[in-house]
Amino acid sequence: MTGAKTAVEWLASVAPDPEACRWEWERNPHGVALLPAGRAWDVLILPGELGYPTLDVLTRVLDRPGPVLADFGDDRMGFFVPPGTAARWVGTGIRTAGSGTWIVVPHPGRAARGVRWLVSPDGSGTLTDPALLELALHEAAAQRARGEET
């Protein structure tokens, strides 16, 4: 549980009140907290049909990408990237969460309602490099266009 504890501290550190954030995770029946993007990370939100192949490409070239969230309907996936990325990102069909926005974040060591970790944060602050994510997106889209499995 040490990794989860470190991840909890890393995630909660961006909350206006980190203690209240930890309380929400432990006592809220939904198991989620609302955290501000743009401080320690931004989030690029991809449609699930492109997000999963992109994650497959990333995991082939990286030992471990940065944290990745998914909703339980698999409609959307959120890739954690460095702060400032959202303000500079240009891409059709990709939503961004950066400074001034908030995201729903589940506890990294427990199941939650609505969202789940596909790649949990490890507490080290590892994020996905946006240039590498863009290349993985292009590769995943090309494979989909050719009808290939990733």
C-alpha positions as CSV (number, residue, x, y, z in Angstrom):
1,M,0.0,0.0,0.0
2,T,3.0,2.3,0.2
3,G,2.8,3.1,-3.6
4,A,-0.9,3.9,-3.1
5,K,-0.2,6.1,-0.1
6,T,2.5,8.0,-2.0
7,A,0.1,8.4,-5.0
8,V,-2.6,9.7,-2.6
9,E,-0.2,12.3,-1.3
10,W,0.9,13.3,-4.8
11,L,-2.7,13.6,-6.0
12,A,-4.0,15.4,-2.9
13,S,-1.1,17.9,-3.0
14,V,-2.9,19.9,-5.6
15,A,-6.1,20.1,-3.7
16,P,-7.0,23.4,-2.0
17,D,-7.3,21.4,1.2
18,P,-5.4,18.1,0.9
19,E,-6.8,16.8,4.1
20,A,-10.4,17.3,2.9
21,C,-9.4,15.6,-0.3
22,R,-8.2,12.5,1.6
23,W,-11.4,12.6,3.7
24,E,-13.5,12.6,0.5
25,W,-11.7,9.5,-0.8
26,E,-12.1,7.6,2.4
27,R,-15.7,8.6,3.3
28,N,-17.5,9.5,0.2
29,P,-19.5,6.5,-1.1
30,H,-18.5,7.4,-4.7
31,G,-14.8,7.2,-3.8
32,V,-13.8,10.2,-5.9
33,A,-12.5,13.7,-5.2
34,L,-12.7,16.8,-7.5
35,L,-9.1,18.1,-8.1
36,P,-7.9,21.1,-10.1
37,A,-6.0,20.5,-13.3
38,G,-3.2,22.7,-14.3
39,R,-1.1,22.6,-11.1
40,A,0.8,19.3,-11.2
41,W,-0.7,18.0,-14.4
42,D,-3.1,18.7,-17.3
43,V,-5.4,16.0,-18.7
44,L,-5.9,15.2,-22.4
45,I,-9.3,13.5,-22.8
46,L,-9.6,11.1,-25.8
47,P,-12.6,9.1,-27.0
48,G,-12.3,5.5,-25.8
49,E,-12.2,4.1,-29.3
50,L,-9.0,6.1,-29.9
51,G,-7.7,6.1,-26.3
52,Y,-7.3,2.4,-25.9
53,P,-5.3,1.9,-29.1
54,T,-3.2,4.9,-28.1
55,L,-2.5,3.4,-24.7
56,D,-1.5,0.1,-26.4
57,V,1.0,2.0,-28.5
58,L,2.4,3.9,-25.5
59,T,2.9,0.7,-23.5
60,R,4.9,-0.8,-26.3
61,V,7.4,2.1,-26.2
62,L,7.4,3.0,-22.5
63,D,7.9,0.9,-19.5
64,R,5.2,2.9,-17.8
65,P,3.2,5.9,-19.1
66,G,1.9,8.5,-16.8
67,P,-1.5,8.0,-15.1
68,V,-4.5,7.3,-17.3
69,L,-8.2,7.4,-16.2
70,A,-11.2,5.9,-17.9
71,D,-14.9,6.2,-17.3
72,F,-16.8,3.0,-16.7
73,G,-18.6,3.2,-20.0
74,D,-15.2,3.3,-21.7
75,D,-16.4,6.4,-23.6
76,R,-13.5,8.6,-22.5
77,M,-9.9,8.3,-21.3
78,G,-7.8,10.9,-19.6
79,F,-4.0,11.0,-20.1
80,F,-2.1,13.0,-17.4
81,V,0.4,15.3,-19.1
82,P,2.6,18.2,-17.9
83,P,0.9,21.4,-16.8
84,G,0.5,23.8,-19.7
85,T,-0.1,21.1,-22.3
86,A,-3.8,21.8,-22.5
87,A,-3.3,25.5,-23.4
88,R,-1.0,24.5,-26.3
89,W,-2.8,21.3,-27.5
90,V,-4.4,21.4,-31.0
91,G,-6.2,18.2,-32.0
92,T,-9.6,17.4,-33.4
93,G,-11.8,15.4,-31.1
94,I,-9.6,15.7,-28.0
95,R,-10.7,17.7,-25.0
96,T,-8.4,19.2,-22.5
97,A,-8.4,20.0,-18.8
98,G,-5.9,22.5,-17.8
99,S,-5.6,25.6,-15.6
100,G,-9.0,26.7,-14.3
101,T,-10.7,23.3,-14.8
102,W,-11.4,20.4,-12.4
103,I,-11.4,16.7,-12.9
104,V,-13.0,13.8,-11.0
105,V,-10.2,11.6,-9.6
106,P,-10.7,8.3,-7.9
107,H,-8.5,7.1,-5.0
108,P,-5.5,5.4,-6.5
109,G,-5.8,2.3,-4.4
110,R,-9.5,1.6,-4.4
111,A,-12.4,1.0,-6.7
112,A,-14.7,4.1,-7.3
113,R,-17.9,4.8,-9.1
114,G,-17.8,6.4,-12.5
115,V,-14.1,6.5,-13.2
116,R,-11.2,4.1,-12.7
117,W,-7.4,4.1,-13.2
118,L,-6.1,2.2,-16.2
119,V,-2.6,3.3,-15.2
120,S,-2.5,4.4,-11.5
121,P,-0.2,7.2,-10.4
122,D,2.8,5.8,-8.6
123,G,3.4,9.0,-6.6
124,S,6.6,9.9,-8.4
125,G,5.0,12.5,-10.6
126,T,5.5,10.6,-13.8
127,L,3.5,12.1,-16.6
128,T,3.1,11.2,-20.3
129,D,5.2,13.3,-22.6
130,P,2.8,15.1,-24.9
131,A,5.0,14.7,-27.9
132,L,5.2,11.0,-27.4
133,L,1.4,10.9,-26.8
134,E,0.8,12.7,-30.1
135,L,3.0,10.2,-31.9
136,A,1.1,7.3,-30.3
137,L,-2.2,9.0,-31.3
138,H,-1.1,9.2,-34.9
139,E,0.1,5.6,-34.9
140,A,-3.2,4.4,-33.3
141,A,-5.3,6.4,-35.8
142,A,-3.3,5.0,-38.7
143,Q,-3.7,1.5,-37.5
144,R,-7.4,2.0,-37.1
145,A,-7.7,3.5,-40.6
146,R,-5.9,0.4,-42.0
147,G,-8.2,-1.9,-39.9
148,E,-5.3,-3.3,-37.9
149,E,-5.5,-4.4,-34.3
150,T,-3.1,-2.6,-31.9
